């Protein structure tokens, strides 16, 4: 077995929407108010020998005509990430009609935005950077089980290259929420004090116009 390095280079991969919905379910936060760099740094600081070398962020962005509020929010937040050195990847959401059940038992058709290609891009980057020797630890902020296939590929790369490589998945956790990380990775639950200590001081939500 390859020797475990004393200092481990960490690349953080953020599934922006998955993390937002997990924090909403676990802690009640109503918008994506986390600071990716601060959160990745906090997780690394709690692990022995982890040194954060890069932070990468992936999200879908709603169309301006359909959801101007969220389009403004993500455009502003992604621009700030770029200014502080976070590698951000975004794609426009695609929309389809979805039938939803209403409380009275009737149904209605709702236009729903879906991310297409974001999880694939994240998985490809996890594998690509592992193959290139870009990290010792891939720290994925997501609970998306589709990424377990990327974990299989990284294990194969580690064997082929005779390297020590670890994948970990970090996620907001509370007693009432899903406390499972991505299969075939180490699980790192994020408690509320840790999450709340890493909130972004900037508010990217558009301000209401004065009458």
Secondary structure, 3 states (H helix, E strand, C coil): CCCCCCCEEEEEEEEHHHHHHHHHHHHCCCCCCECHHHHHHHHHHCCCCEEEEEEEEEEEECCCCCCHHHHHHHHHHHHHHHHCCCEEEEEECEEEEEEEECCCCCEEEEEEEECCCHHHHHHHHHHHHHHCCCCCEEEEECCCHHHHHHHHHHHHHHHHHCCCCEEEEEEECCCCCCCCCCCCCEEEEECHHHHHCCECCCCCCCCCCCC
